[in-house]
Amino acid sequence: MMQTFSTDHVPPRDRFELWREERARRMFGVEAEILPEWRPHFTGRMTARAVGPAKLIDVAVTSYTMRRTERAIDRAPDDSFYVRHLVRGRGLTIVGDRAELVGDGALFTGMSDVPYGNAPDPDMPAPGTLCVYRAVKIPLAAVPELSLASMRLASHQHWSASGLNALLRSYLAAFIEQAPRLTGASADLAVRTLAQLAVGARGMTDIREDAAATAIREALLVRAQRLIEQNLLRPDLGPAQVAAWLGVSVRTLHLAFEPSGESFSRYILARRLERADRLLQKDPQMSVTQAAFAAGFESLSTFFRCYRSAYGATPGERRARA
């Protein structure tokens, strides 16, 4: 199920009031204000999709000031944990008396019932600057093993690009990409894994614990798979290279693939065969040799043998049937 909301259908002078009442107060439980001279330039769009027990929220909105206060929390408690990625834009994030300038790519985690706020960049020269962000909102009840209710985690920016922070960023990107296809048990697992990684990246869990270790293995697997997809044509694509990119040992990389039931080498082979098969079906003029090399194979004999084993036919026979 997907919800959509936009201010485009109302006159410019009324757009901010609509957003403040329908989105800021009712959906997010925050107080919103905007400079009078910026009001005519305001525009906002939002979509929200259920992913298991969580919500994936996409927002594109021009700058304004918002605060989640203790009073607002008392009036509309939310009991959620969020992971938020600022895709594009600049502004201030406010926690207590501290304001921090943030920009493109900033990644945050925190709890919805701990006060926080956002404000425009004070050096912003003109109204109408668009901020685009994505957030995954996870009910605390969906991850009881983390005991999040007792943590009261304030909004926190994940600066580091290594270790668990890198895994969190990578897993969030994969989560967003796969969201339309995540249902049932797979959606529940993805939500729990994302929450475990986020809390682990804040140093709030022991990575030796079973649940945390499982989340890390799952995130390593997803990141390794994304690296393989991005580098499928590289002749040096092997476990040593991917492990080096991930900053783990080759053994750890192989252990990450074990629960999937498909080894590292079999995963690469399957993706290359799929790529070659797509090319052959898409372009009738492409030769089998061209498709094999375009999919990363270096040996035609290996390609033919593996292709027949996977599809039960030669490339020519399968193309003819199609």
C-alpha positions as CSV (number, residue, x, y, z in Angstrom):
1,M,0.0,0.0,0.0
2,M,1.3,3.5,-0.9
3,Q,0.0,6.8,0.3
4,T,0.7,10.0,-1.7
5,F,0.4,13.7,-0.8
6,S,1.1,16.9,-2.7
7,T,0.5,20.6,-2.3
8,D,0.4,21.1,-6.1
9,H,-3.4,21.2,-6.3
10,V,-3.9,24.2,-4.1
11,P,-3.0,27.9,-4.6
12,P,0.6,28.8,-3.6
13,R,-0.6,31.0,-0.7
14,D,-2.4,28.0,0.9
15,R,0.3,25.3,0.4
16,F,2.2,25.7,3.5
17,E,-0.9,25.7,5.7
18,L,-2.0,22.5,4.1
19,W,1.4,20.9,4.6
20,R,1.6,22.1,8.2
21,E,-1.8,20.7,9.2
22,E,-1.9,17.5,7.2
23,R,1.7,16.3,7.1
24,A,3.7,18.1,9.8
25,R,1.2,18.0,12.7
26,R,-1.0,15.0,11.8
27,M,1.5,12.6,10.4
28,F,4.8,13.6,12.0
29,G,3.7,15.3,15.1
30,V,5.9,18.3,14.6
31,E,5.4,22.1,14.8
32,A,6.2,23.9,11.5
33,E,6.9,27.6,10.7
34,I,8.1,29.4,7.6
35,L,9.3,33.0,6.9
36,P,6.4,35.1,5.5
37,E,8.3,35.9,2.4
38,W,9.0,32.2,1.7
39,R,5.4,31.1,2.0
40,P,4.4,31.8,-1.7
41,H,7.3,29.7,-2.9
42,F,6.5,26.6,-0.7
43,T,5.8,23.2,-2.3
44,G,5.8,19.8,-0.8
45,R,5.3,16.2,-2.0
46,M,5.4,12.9,-0.1
47,T,4.9,9.2,-0.6
48,A,4.7,6.6,2.1
49,R,5.0,2.8,1.5
50,A,4.5,0.0,4.0
51,V,7.4,-2.4,4.2
52,G,6.5,-5.1,6.6
53,P,5.9,-3.3,10.0
54,A,7.9,-0.2,8.8
55,K,7.2,2.7,6.5
56,L,9.4,4.0,3.8
57,I,8.8,7.7,3.4
58,D,10.0,9.9,0.4
59,V,9.8,13.6,0.8
60,A,10.6,16.5,-1.5
61,V,9.8,19.9,0.1
62,T,11.1,23.4,0.1
63,S,12.8,24.6,3.3
64,Y,11.0,25.5,6.5
65,T,11.5,25.2,10.2
66,M,10.2,22.3,12.2
67,R,10.5,21.0,15.8
68,R,9.4,17.9,17.6
69,T,8.9,19.2,21.1
70,E,8.1,17.5,24.4
71,R,4.7,19.0,24.2
72,A,4.1,17.6,20.7
73,I,5.4,14.2,21.9
74,D,3.0,14.2,24.9
75,R,0.1,15.1,22.5
76,A,1.0,12.6,19.8
77,P,3.5,9.8,20.9
78,D,4.9,7.9,18.0
79,D,7.1,5.1,19.6
80,S,9.2,4.8,16.4
81,F,12.9,4.6,15.4
82,Y,14.0,6.2,12.2
83,V,16.8,6.0,9.7
84,R,16.9,9.1,7.5
85,H,19.0,10.0,4.4
86,L,19.2,13.5,3.1
87,V,19.5,12.9,-0.6
88,R,19.8,16.5,-1.6
89,G,19.6,19.8,0.2
90,R,21.2,21.9,3.0
91,G,20.0,22.9,6.4
92,L,20.4,22.7,10.2
93,T,19.6,19.7,12.4
94,I,18.8,20.7,16.0
95,V,19.3,18.5,19.0
96,G,18.8,20.3,22.3
97,D,20.7,23.6,22.2
98,R,23.1,22.3,19.5
99,A,22.6,23.1,15.8
100,E,24.6,21.3,13.1
101,L,24.9,22.2,9.4
102,V,24.2,19.2,7.2
103,G,24.1,18.7,3.4
104,D,23.8,16.2,0.6
105,G,24.2,12.6,1.7
106,A,23.8,13.1,5.4
107,L,22.6,10.0,7.3
108,F,20.7,10.2,10.6
109,T,19.2,7.8,13.1
110,G,17.1,8.5,16.2
111,M,13.8,8.1,18.0
112,S,10.7,10.0,17.1
113,D,9.8,10.7,20.7
114,V,13.1,12.4,21.6
115,P,12.9,16.2,20.8
116,Y,14.7,17.3,17.6
117,G,14.3,19.9,14.9
118,N,15.4,21.1,11.4
119,A,15.8,24.6,10.0
120,P,16.9,26.2,6.8
121,D,20.6,26.9,6.1
122,P,21.1,30.4,7.5
123,D,23.2,31.3,4.5
124,M,20.5,30.3,2.1
125,P,20.2,33.2,-0.3
126,A,16.7,32.7,-1.6
127,P,13.5,30.8,-0.8
128,G,12.4,27.7,-2.7
129,T,15.4,25.5,-2.2
130,L,14.2,21.9,-2.4
131,C,15.2,19.3,0.1
132,V,14.8,15.6,-0.8
133,Y,15.1,13.0,1.8
134,R,14.1,9.4,2.5
135,A,13.3,7.9,5.9
136,V,12.5,4.4,7.2
137,K,10.2,4.6,10.2
138,I,10.3,1.5,12.4
139,P,7.8,0.9,15.2
140,L,9.7,0.0,18.4
141,A,7.4,-3.0,18.8
142,A,8.8,-4.5,15.6
143,V,12.2,-5.0,17.1
144,P,11.6,-5.8,20.8
145,E,15.0,-7.6,21.1
146,L,16.7,-4.2,20.9
147,S,14.9,-2.7,23.9
148,L,14.8,0.6,22.1
149,A,12.1,2.0,24.4
150,S,14.7,2.2,27.2
151,M,17.4,3.9,25.1
152,R,15.9,7.3,24.2
153,L,18.3,7.8,21.3
154,A,18.4,11.4,20.1
155,S,19.0,12.3,16.5
156,H,22.5,11.4,15.5
157,Q,24.4,12.0,12.3
158,H,26.6,9.1,11.1
159,W,29.7,10.8,9.8
160,S,32.0,7.8,9.3
161,A,32.1,6.1,5.9
162,S,33.7,2.9,7.2
163,G,32.8,-0.1,9.5
164,L,29.2,-0.4,10.5
165,N,28.3,3.0,9.2
166,A,29.3,1.9,5.7
167,L,27.2,-1.3,6.1
168,L,24.3,0.8,7.3
169,R,24.5,3.1,4.3
170,S,24.8,0.2,1.8
171,Y,22.0,-1.8,3.4
172,L,19.7,1.2,3.5
173,A,20.2,1.8,-0.2
174,A,19.4,-1.9,-0.9
175,F,16.4,-1.7,1.4
176,I,15.0,1.3,-0.5
177,E,15.7,-0.4,-3.9
178,Q,14.0,-3.6,-2.9
179,A,11.1,-2.1,-0.9
180,P,8.4,-2.6,-3.6
181,R,9.3,-6.4,-3.6
182,L,9.7,-7.0,0.1
183,T,6.7,-8.8,1.7
184,G,6.0,-11.2,4.5
185,A,8.9,-12.7,6.3
186,S,11.5,-11.1,4.0
187,A,10.2,-7.7,4.8
188,D,10.2,-8.4,8.6
189,L,13.8,-9.6,8.3
190,A,14.9,-6.6,6.3
191,V,13.4,-4.2,8.8
192,R,15.0,-6.0,11.8
193,T,18.3,-6.1,10.1
194,L,18.2,-2.3,9.3
195,A,17.3,-1.5,12.9
196,Q,20.1,-3.8,14.2
197,L,22.7,-2.1,12.0
198,A,21.5,1.4,12.9
199,V,21.7,0.7,16.6
200,G,25.0,-1.2,16.2
201,A,26.5,1.7,14.3
202,R,25.7,3.9,17.3
203,G,27.6,1.5,19.6
204,M,24.5,0.5,21.5
205,T,24.7,-3.3,21.0
206,D,27.4,-5.9,21.3
207,I,28.3,-7.1,17.8
208,R,29.1,-10.5,19.2
209,E,25.5,-11.1,20.1
210,D,23.6,-13.5,17.8
211,A,21.1,-11.0,16.5
212,A,23.7,-8.4,15.8
213,A,26.1,-10.8,14.2
214,T,23.3,-12.1,11.9
215,A,22.4,-8.5,10.9
216,I,26.0,-7.8,10.1
217,R,26.4,-11.0,8.0
218,E,23.2,-10.1,6.1
219,A,24.4,-6.6,5.5
220,L,27.8,-7.8,4.3
221,L,26.0,-10.2,1.9
222,V,23.9,-7.4,0.5
223,R,26.8,-5.1,0.1
224,A,28.9,-7.8,-1.6
225,Q,26.1,-8.5,-4.0
226,R,25.8,-4.9,-4.9
227,L,29.6,-4.6,-5.5
228,I,29.5,-7.7,-7.7
229,E,26.6,-6.2,-9.8
230,Q,28.5,-3.0,-10.2
231,N,31.8,-4.7,-11.2
232,L,30.5,-7.8,-13.0
233,L,32.7,-7.2,-16.1
234,R,36.0,-6.8,-14.2
235,P,38.3,-9.7,-15.0
236,D,39.8,-9.6,-11.5
237,L,36.4,-9.9,-9.8
238,G,37.0,-12.6,-7.2
239,P,36.7,-13.2,-3.5
240,A,40.0,-11.5,-2.6
241,Q,39.0,-8.3,-4.5
242,V,35.5,-8.1,-3.0
243,A,36.8,-8.8,0.5
244,A,39.3,-6.0,0.1
245,W,36.5,-3.6,-1.0
246,L,34.5,-4.6,2.1
247,G,37.5,-4.5,4.4
248,V,36.9,-8.1,5.7
249,S,38.8,-11.3,5.3
250,V,38.0,-13.7,2.5
251,R,36.7,-16.3,5.1
252,T,34.3,-13.7,6.4
253,L,33.1,-13.0,2.9
254,H,32.4,-16.7,2.3
255,L,30.7,-17.0,5.6
256,A,28.3,-14.2,4.6
257,F,27.2,-16.1,1.5
258,E,26.6,-19.4,3.4
259,P,23.1,-18.7,4.7
260,S,21.9,-17.8,1.2
261,G,22.6,-21.3,-0.1
262,E,24.7,-20.0,-2.9
263,S,28.5,-19.7,-2.8
264,F,30.4,-16.6,-3.8
265,S,31.5,-18.1,-7.1
266,R,28.1,-19.5,-7.9
267,Y,26.5,-16.1,-7.3
268,I,28.9,-14.4,-9.8
269,L,28.3,-17.2,-12.4
270,A,24.6,-16.9,-12.1
271,R,24.6,-13.1,-12.5
272,R,26.8,-13.3,-15.6
273,L,24.6,-16.0,-17.1
274,E,21.5,-13.9,-16.4
275,R,23.2,-10.9,-18.1
276,A,24.2,-12.8,-21.1
277,D,20.7,-14.3,-21.5
278,R,19.1,-10.9,-21.2
279,L,21.4,-9.5,-23.9
280,L,20.6,-12.5,-26.2
281,Q,16.9,-12.2,-25.8
282,K,16.9,-8.4,-26.1
283,D,19.0,-8.0,-29.2
284,P,18.5,-10.7,-31.9
285,Q,21.4,-9.3,-33.9
286,M,23.9,-9.8,-31.0
287,S,26.1,-12.8,-31.5
288,V,26.6,-15.4,-28.7
289,T,30.3,-14.5,-28.5
290,Q,29.5,-10.8,-28.0
291,A,26.9,-11.6,-25.3
292,A,29.3,-13.9,-23.5
293,F,32.1,-11.4,-23.4
294,A,29.7,-8.5,-22.5
295,A,28.6,-10.5,-19.5
296,G,32.2,-10.9,-18.2
297,F,33.1,-14.4,-19.5
298,E,36.6,-14.9,-20.7
299,S,36.2,-18.4,-22.1
300,L,33.6,-19.4,-24.7
301,S,33.8,-23.0,-23.8
302,T,33.1,-22.2,-20.1
303,F,30.2,-20.0,-21.1
304,F,28.6,-22.7,-23.3
305,R,29.0,-25.4,-20.7
306,C,27.6,-23.3,-17.9
307,Y,24.8,-21.9,-20.0
308,R,23.5,-25.3,-21.0
309,S,23.8,-26.5,-17.4
310,A,21.7,-23.6,-16.2
311,Y,19.1,-23.4,-18.9
312,G,19.0,-26.9,-20.3
313,A,19.7,-25.6,-23.8
314,T,22.3,-23.9,-25.9
315,P,22.1,-20.1,-26.3
316,G,20.9,-20.6,-29.9
317,E,18.2,-23.1,-28.9
318,R,16.9,-20.9,-26.2
319,R,16.9,-17.8,-28.4
320,A,15.0,-19.8,-31.1
321,R,12.3,-20.8,-28.6
322,A,11.9,-17.3,-27.4
